[in-house]
């Protein structure tokens, strides 16, 4: 895949992740069935937190794509991808710590079982969407990694990753040795 295609795939994947979270958010209304449930409030706040980080990811990924497509400016793309990566790391951390824990999944299932009726359907749909979010995060991580690999390959092909000529440094250092006195030498 070319670099532009890889970066566009990241943009697409980030949007897919956001859509999955938006679907989950729809299952977490502010006042479900006129009953405020602590678990729902916590899940809703966690989804909102992750969505905030992902908003920045989407914006930065679009900047990275635009920099590649308009001016072929790889440095601008790299900087935007770096910011995108930092925001994604926070989104992933928040997801893992607050949203996608096995304890949360158990609580969702337990709530459905305790309340019965429509809550069972809510529980099943919420569990399904939480698992979808986990999978979308995985796909997004893969897309992000592919972008970094493309940048690294491009840098390697253009000679941006060069090692200094060690032989020259040793020769330069050796030329000054004759002027130095060595302690303890006869």
C-alpha positions in Angstrom: 0.0 0.0 0.0 1.2 3.5 -0.7 1.6 6.1 2.1 -1.4 8.1 1.0 -3.6 5.0 1.0 -2.3 3.9 4.4 -3.0 7.3 6.0 -6.5 7.4 4.4 -7.1 4.0 5.9 -6.2 5.4 9.3 -8.7 8.2 8.8 -11.4 5.7 7.7 -10.7 3.4 10.7 -10.8 6.3 13.2 -14.2 7.3 11.8 -15.4 3.7 12.1 -14.3 3.6 15.7 -16.1 6.8 16.4 -19.3 5.4 14.8 -19.1 2.4 17.0 -18.8 4.6 20.1 -21.6 6.7 18.9 -23.8 3.6 18.6 -22.8 2.7 22.2 -23.6 6.3 23.3 -27.1 5.9 21.9 -27.6 3.0 24.3 -26.6 5.2 27.2 -29.2 8.0 27.4 -29.0 10.6 30.1 -32.0 9.1 31.9 -32.8 5.6 30.9 -36.5 4.7 31.5 -36.6 7.6 34.0 -34.2 5.7 36.3 -30.7 6.9 36.8 -28.3 3.9 37.0 -24.8 4.5 38.3 -23.4 2.0 35.8 -25.0 3.8 32.9 -23.8 7.1 34.0 -20.2 5.8 34.4 -20.3 4.1 30.9 -21.7 7.3 29.4 -19.0 9.5 30.9 -16.3 7.0 29.8 -17.7 7.0 26.2 -17.7 10.8 26.2 -14.1 10.9 27.5 -12.9 8.4 24.8 -14.8 10.3 22.1 -13.1 13.5 23.1 -9.7 12.0 22.6 -10.9 10.4 19.3 -12.1 13.8 18.0 -8.5 15.0 18.2 -7.3 11.8 16.6 -9.6 12.3 13.6 -8.6 15.9 13.3 -4.9 15.1 13.4 -5.2 12.2 11.0 -7.0 14.5 8.5 -4.2 17.0 8.8 -1.6 14.2 8.2 -3.5 13.1 5.1 -3.9 16.6 3.7 -0.2 17.3 4.2 0.7 14.2 2.2 -1.9 14.9 -0.6 -1.4 18.6 -1.0 2.2 19.3 -0.6 3.8 15.9 0.0 5.1 17.3 3.2 6.1 14.2 5.2 7.3 16.2 8.2 3.9 17.8 8.7 2.3 14.4 8.3 4.7 12.9 10.9 4.0 15.7 13.4 0.3 15.3 12.9 0.6 11.5 13.2 2.6 12.0 16.4 -0.2 14.1 17.9 -2.8 11.6 16.6 -0.8 8.8 18.3 -0.7 10.6 21.6 -4.4 11.2 21.6 -5.1 7.6 20.5 -3.0 6.3 23.3 -5.1 8.3 25.8 -8.3 7.1 24.2 -7.1 3.5 24.3 -6.0 3.9 27.9 -9.3 5.4 28.9 -11.1 2.6 27.1 -9.1 -0.1 28.8 -9.3 1.3 32.2 -12.8 2.7 32.3 -14.9 1.2 29.6 -13.8 -2.2 28.4 -12.9 -4.0 31.6 -14.3 -7.4 32.2 -15.8 -6.1 35.4 -17.9 -3.6 33.4 -19.0 -6.3 31.0 -20.1 -8.4 34.0 -22.0 -5.4 35.5 -23.8 -4.8 32.2 -24.9 -8.5 32.1 -25.8 -8.5 35.7 -27.9 -5.4 35.4 -29.9 -6.9 32.6 -30.5 -10.0 34.6 -31.5 -8.1 37.7 -33.9 -5.7 36.1 -35.4 -8.1 33.5 -37.6 -7.0 30.6 -36.2 -4.4 28.3 -33.1 -4.3 30.4 -32.1 -7.7 29.1 -32.2 -6.4 25.6 -30.3 -3.3 26.7 -27.7 -5.4 28.4 -27.1 -7.6 25.3 -26.9 -4.7 23.0 -24.5 -2.8 25.3 -22.3 -5.8 25.7 -22.2 -6.4 21.9 -21.3 -2.7 21.3 -18.6 -2.8 24.0 -17.0 -5.8 22.4 -17.2 -4.1 19.0 -15.4 -1.1 20.5 -12.6 -3.4 21.6 -12.3 -4.8 18.1 -12.4 -1.4 16.5 -9.6 -0.2 18.8 -7.5 -3.1 17.7 -8.1 -2.3 14.0 -7.3 1.3 14.7 -4.0 0.4 16.4 -3.1 -1.7 13.4 -3.9 1.2 11.0 -1.8 3.5 13.2 1.2 1.1 13.1 0.9 0.8 9.3 1.3 4.6 9.0 4.4 4.5 11.2 5.8 1.7 9.1 5.2 3.6 5.9 6.9 6.7 7.3 9.9 4.6 8.4 10.2 2.9 5.0 10.0 6.2 3.3 12.7 7.7 5.5 14.9 4.7 4.8 14.4 4.8 1.1 15.3 8.5 1.0 18.4 8.1 3.0 17.1 10.0 6.0 18.3 7.3 8.3 22.1 7.5 7.9 24.8 6.3 10.2 27.8 8.5 10.6 31.0 7.3 9.0 32.7 5.8 12.0 36.0 5.4 10.2 36.2 9.2 9.7 35.6 9.9 13.4 38.3 7.4 14.4 40.8 8.8 12.0 40.1 12.4 13.2 40.5 11.4 16.8 43.7 9.4 16.1 45.4 12.4 14.4 45.3 14.3 17.7 46.8 11.4 19.7 50.4 12.2 18.9 50.1 15.6 20.6 48.9 14.1 23.8 51.0 12.8 26.7 49.9 9.5 28.3 50.3 9.4 32.1 52.7 6.7 33.3 54.3 6.2 29.9 58.1 6.2 29.8 
